């Protein structure tokens, strides 16, 4: 086995929680307001239900091969060459996703926090920290996640608590104004922004893989609660139109906090939460891509790949979008379909083929 | 000019970190993959410095998936 570290199922829950909050806490409220208007939170509920359902599929698949990652068992199921093709296809998705995550960090930092710093510098610095974490291995990263989790929860509760006085329930009305269709559209886009399938690369490294399913379910559920609360707060405090116009609506939301003209401008807290969570999401993605590539190409040490991959990722993240307009045109509409291939079609296909093969084998041995 | 120096300095540091231990452990396949990926990265970054056209994977995805994405959007947007 390439990775010797082991994480407990509690650490897997924490990683899943941070992974789910990931990018979503900052970009989802605005996307939901654009496509589902004031019913965005219902769309998030439906999307979360779909997410939990797919985790059942993933864990059924992982339960058949508890010691192998997705890159390994696709070769077991489909044979050597087709399996390698599928796992490289899958790894290309994770690789592209990591470059998107890097670019989102760069976009946010240059537009909102450090406008005079070139985006390249932000991306390279962030990448350096991510590479360091990936090289230290999953065990260290999981322990760091446990240390950071209380900060994330405390800051989030703080923000929520001080926004409560500004809530106006009538901003969420009328419910179901345009029928169920826009809600389903929002749910579809929300579902595809949570790439839970990548966490399957971590499941074999939990010390009790049979408990991985409950860990993944609990982590996803708790993370989704955080996102649903931030979507709901954006709608109730800012209103639908204002949320639509802000790309990073929850950051604007945090700017609204004002307690007795004394406690103001606490939006950096939201940026801290978001940087911590997107850091863990990028680490998990990059870890998955180095480990998966090493397993597919039968390399001995996945750490060798981290630095060349870092160079390629920095390059790719600067290439993928010309500007923020092309990001907005691509991200929910086309990305959702692209992600569906890897989040639904490939896992369901693998599970179906594996079930067929095992029942075929049983028939042969019994007759 | 400065950006080329930075690029090659970074590449040299990466090689200094990885290659000695790989050679000591005699991992020839790992060494090959390492140099291929690093070479690919350096070539692509130099192409970017020279303002050469590099195909963007996002444009390809956009071209393939846009019709279906628009169909889903039109059917579900409720307008």
Interface residues (C-beta under 8 A of the other chain):
Chain A: X35 X96 X178 X179 X181 X182 X184 X185 X188 X297 X298 X299 X300 X301 X304 X305 X307 X308 X309 X311 X312 X315 X316 X318 X319 X320 X321 X326 X330 X333 X334 X336 X337 X338
Chain B: X10 X11 X14 X17 X18 X22 X25 X27 X29 X30 X33 X34 X37 X38 X40 X41 X42 X44 X45 X48 X54 X56 X57 X58 X61 X62 X65 X66 X68 X69 X70 X72 X73 X75 X76 X77 X78
